[in-house]
Amino acid sequence: MIGTANGRPISITGLGAHVPDRVLTNDDISRLVDTTDEWIMERTGIRERRIAAPEEAMTDIALPACRRALESAGVEPGSIDLLIVATVTPDMTFPSTAALLADALVMPDAAAYDLSAGCTGFMYALAQAYAMLAGGLAKRALVVGGDVLSKILDWHDRSTLVLFGDGAGAVVLEMVETGGFLGFELGADGAGGVSLWLPGSGSRHFEEPDRLVKMNGREVFKFATRVLVSSAEKILAECGRTVDEVDVYVPHQANVRIIDHATRRLGIDPERVVVNVDRYGNTSSGSIPLALDDARRDGRLAPGKLVLMTGMGAGLTWGSSLIEWTEEMAA
Ligand SMILES: CC(C)(COP(=O)(O)OP(=O)(O)OC[C@H]1O[C@@H](n2cnc3c(N)ncnc32)[C@H](O)[C@@H]1OP(=O)(O)O)[C@@H](O)C(=O)NCCC(=O)NCCS
């Protein structure tokens, strides 16, 4: 799917993020499995990640992020009429994490549902919320992206354990005068799905409920480097913009090598790229909103700035969006 945002102008007017307190360093991981800080740094650029406490689930990580986003937008929770939560680690399959969050935040008028598109979930959720607002179905949306992947990782598998972390981010979307979202490009390739999957998590492998993540790292690496570039190029062309116009590039935070490759191929000035994978690892649906929040703290998200976001992940899926930032947000 590809298209320009031709409806009424919709933008991100509030932003918040949250990560669990517990830091797990590469040295900590090297005491659990056969790996080293040097190997992890060289192959991934990840130094440490945050890990949820045993009693913490997705709603616990998402709630503080939602509260910060609502506060930063200066809006009451009760005024939200659409809540989408992008996650592959909901508290449980049902009730949805979105319904639980809407209750906890007291949003009686909100349509609330979860969305599953792997690490690309936040990009899919942004597109859906944009369309519902631009089409006049909803007036103010809260879009959450987050995951607690530590709960579904195989803690004996060094090839996946080192890559992921827990975290969530949230944004408020509403109508603005001008600017805001310019377009979206989203895609999926189910044939590649077995490269990154959770086979026993649903109705298929029910007899052998293997509920831990499995990944073919090399295949995912090839896929990631390809789609980060192609998706960004497509959305720029669709919106009639060039790479030189991009002020802030927010790629999915999977791995420094993947980000560097995409940045080089696209020809984006490295100073315009947001990178925090070194501190958080790959937080799946939380990755792009967490990176946006870092860009806000750095003072990079000022009105008029052109922001390019691209996600990719399980599915296999990918998705990009261009947004002309409209809000002044406190650092
Ligand atoms: C996972 C990844 C870092 C592995 O790097 P790589 O250079 O492809 O490494 P390989 O998988 O080829 O493995 C090379 C060797 O390192 C070993 N290895 C794997 N993980 C290791 C670890 N944590 N520590 C030490 N050695 C490790 C492998 O067993 C292999 O050993 P062998 O040659 O004796 O068989 C890389 O493939 C990658 O980043 N893929 C993308 C993953 C991703 O981003 N997934 C999420 C997308 S949303």
The ligand as an SDF file (V2000), in Angstrom:
LIG
                    3D

 48 50  0  0  0  0  0  0  0  0999 V2000
   21.9150  -11.8380   14.3100 C   0  0  0  0  0  0  0  0  0  0  0  0
   23.1360  -11.2430   13.6470 C   0  0  0  0  0  0  0  0  0  0  0  0
   23.7240  -10.1310   14.5270 C   0  0  0  0  0  0  0  0  0  0  0  0
   24.1820  -12.3470   13.4940 C   0  0  0  0  0  0  0  0  0  0  0  0
   25.3210  -11.8260   12.8470 O   0  0  0  0  0  0  0  0  0  0  0  0
   25.9670  -12.6230   11.6290 P   0  0  0  0  0  0  0  0  0  0  0  0
   27.1880  -11.9010   11.2440 O   0  0  0  0  0  0  0  0  0  0  0  0
   24.8900  -12.7890   10.5830 O   0  0  0  0  0  0  0  0  0  0  0  0
   26.3250  -13.9620   12.3230 O   0  0  0  0  0  0  0  0  0  0  0  0
   25.9140  -15.4410   11.8810 P   0  0  0  0  0  0  0  0  0  0  0  0
   24.4510  -15.6600   12.1810 O   0  0  0  0  0  0  0  0  0  0  0  0
   26.3880  -15.6480   10.4910 O   0  0  0  0  0  0  0  0  0  0  0  0
   26.7550  -16.2490   12.8930 O   0  0  0  0  0  0  0  0  0  0  0  0
   28.1750  -16.1920   12.8740 C   0  0  0  0  0  0  0  0  0  0  0  0
   28.6880  -17.0180   14.0260 C   0  0  0  0  0  0  0  0  0  0  0  0
   28.4400  -16.3280   15.2660 O   0  0  0  0  0  0  0  0  0  0  0  0
   27.7820  -17.1990   16.1840 C   0  0  0  0  0  0  0  0  0  0  0  0
   26.9280  -16.4060   17.0490 N   0  0  0  0  0  0  0  0  0  0  0  0
   25.6090  -16.1170   16.9100 C   0  0  0  0  0  0  0  0  0  0  0  0
   25.2110  -15.3580   17.9430 N   0  0  0  0  0  0  0  0  0  0  0  0
   26.2840  -15.1650   18.7370 C   0  0  0  0  0  0  0  0  0  0  0  0
   26.5010  -14.4670   19.9230 C   0  0  0  0  0  0  0  0  0  0  0  0
   25.5380  -13.7880   20.5540 N   0  0  0  0  0  0  0  0  0  0  0  0
   27.7450  -14.4530   20.4540 N   0  0  0  0  0  0  0  0  0  0  0  0
   28.7460  -15.1050   19.8720 C   0  0  0  0  0  0  0  0  0  0  0  0
   28.6040  -15.7930   18.7280 N   0  0  0  0  0  0  0  0  0  0  0  0
   27.3870  -15.8220   18.1610 C   0  0  0  0  0  0  0  0  0  0  0  0
   27.0240  -18.1690   15.3160 C   0  0  0  0  0  0  0  0  0  0  0  0
   26.7550  -19.3510   16.0230 O   0  0  0  0  0  0  0  0  0  0  0  0
   27.9900  -18.3700   14.1710 C   0  0  0  0  0  0  0  0  0  0  0  0
   28.9550  -19.2940   14.5610 O   0  0  0  0  0  0  0  0  0  0  0  0
   29.4840  -20.4060   13.5140 P   0  0  0  0  0  0  0  0  0  0  0  0
   30.1070  -19.6260   12.3910 O   0  0  0  0  0  0  0  0  0  0  0  0
   30.4400  -21.1820   14.3500 O   0  0  0  0  0  0  0  0  0  0  0  0
   28.2620  -21.1580   13.1020 O   0  0  0  0  0  0  0  0  0  0  0  0
   22.7810  -10.6820   12.2330 C   0  0  0  0  0  0  0  0  0  0  0  0
   22.4650  -11.7430   11.3620 O   0  0  0  0  0  0  0  0  0  0  0  0
   21.6370   -9.7380   12.2810 C   0  0  0  0  0  0  0  0  0  0  0  0
   21.7430   -8.6300   12.7910 O   0  0  0  0  0  0  0  0  0  0  0  0
   20.4690  -10.1070   11.6820 N   0  0  0  0  0  0  0  0  0  0  0  0
   19.2650   -9.2880   11.7430 C   0  0  0  0  0  0  0  0  0  0  0  0
   18.4960   -9.6580   12.9780 C   0  0  0  0  0  0  0  0  0  0  0  0
   17.4310   -8.6460   13.3230 C   0  0  0  0  0  0  0  0  0  0  0  0
   17.6500   -7.4700   13.2790 O   0  0  0  0  0  0  0  0  0  0  0  0
   16.2490   -9.1460   13.7100 N   0  0  0  0  0  0  0  0  0  0  0  0
   15.1450   -8.3430   14.0990 C   0  0  0  0  0  0  0  0  0  0  0  0
   14.5300   -7.6350   12.9520 C   0  0  0  0  0  0  0  0  0  0  0  0
   13.1280   -6.7230   13.4330 S   0  0  0  0  0  0  0  0  0  0  0  0
  1  2  1  0
  2  3  1  0
  2  4  1  0
  2 36  1  0
  4  5  1  0
  5  6  1  0
  6  7  2  0
  6  8  1  0
  6  9  1  0
  9 10  1  0
 10 11  2  0
 10 12  1  0
 10 13  1  0
 13 14  1  0
 14 15  1  0
 15 16  1  0
 15 30  1  0
 16 17  1  0
 17 18  1  0
 17 28  1  0
 18 19  1  0
 18 27  1  0
 19 20  2  0
 20 21  1  0
 21 22  1  0
 21 27  2  0
 22 23  1  0
 22 24  2  0
 24 25  1  0
 25 26  2  0
 26 27  1  0
 28 29  1  0
 28 30  1  0
 30 31  1  0
 31 32  1  0
 32 33  2  0
 32 34  1  0
 32 35  1  0
 36 37  1  0
 36 38  1  0
 38 39  2  0
 38 40  1  0
 40 41  1  0
 41 42  1  0
 42 43  1  0
 43 44  2  0
 43 45  1  0
 45 46  1  0
 46 47  1  0
 47 48  1  0
M  END
$$$$
